[in-house]
């Protein structure tokens, strides 16, 4: 969020900050985040004692 706040304070628009390819920006933003499936699988492993 700081990224967007700093850009807004400088008067930059969103596309100036992230570029024209919004999907690529979003993909890059979440690329290392666990998915819901990952979190669910981990919770199953924790419950069964295999985590």
N, C-alpha and C positions, 0 to 999 in steps of 0.2 A: 504494500500500500504506500509505503514511503516513496517508491518510484513514481507513482502517479501523483501523489501530493506535491512532490518537488517539481514535476513537470507542469502541473497546474499553476503552481506559484510562479513559474517562469513564463506562463502564458502559452505553453505548448498544448496542442490538441492531442488527443489519444493516438491518432494515426501517426503523428510526428514522433511519438514515443515508441510505439510498437511496430510501426511499419505497415505496409499495405496488406500483408498476409496475416490477417488476424488469426486464422486457424493454425498456422505454423507457430505463431507466438504462443497460443494457448497450449498446443502440443508440447512445446519446449518447456513451458511453465510447469506442467504436470508430469513430465517424462520420468522422474525418479520417485514419484509419489505412489504409495501402495494403492491398489484398486480395492473396491469393496470385496471382491472375491479373495484377494490376498488377506485382508483383515479378517474375513469370515473364516478362512482356512486356518489362520493363526489362532483364532479363538477356539476352533475345534481341537487343534493340537494342544492348546493350553488345558482345555477341559479334560482331555484324555491322558494328560501327563507326558505327552511326547513332544513338547515344545522346546 
